[in-house]
Amino acid sequence: MTNPNPNPDHRPVVRAVPHSGELDARGIPITCARCHARRDWLLLNVRDHVFVRCRCAHEWEEPDLTRAYFDLHFTEPEHEWESFDDGMRALGFDGLLAGTTWN
């Protein structure tokens, strides 16, 4: 498969916003399919796509969360990491804290 990006060294920007409460974009609270958590998410925005990541490190694209929804919850970045994995580890969404929620 060829890379459609003319600059293969360019990585897309990933914006990440912690969201401690429940998400109910469909009118039904979103639940993690792996650990059944109902709150304490990390919202990830890559281009026009929004992903939800759980503390257990399960991640999925959530089509009911739009870029506009993400932009409402987004503030200026506080940190920048060299890699996606470094960021997930620093934010506590790498799976190590699976089952943990903050009050």
Salt bridges, closest charged atoms under 4 A:
GLU22 OE2 - ARG38 NE 3.56
ASP40 OD2 - ARG55 NE 2.75
ASP48 OD1 - ARG67 NH1 3.49
GLU59 OE1 - ARG53 NH1 2.54
GLU61 OE2 - HIS49 ND1 2.77
GLU62 OE2 - ARG26 NH1 3.46
ASP64 OD2 - ARG26 NE 3.45
ASP71 OD1 - ARG15 NH2 2.53
ASP71 OD1 - ARG67 NE 3.49
ASP86 OD1 - ARG89 NH2 2.74
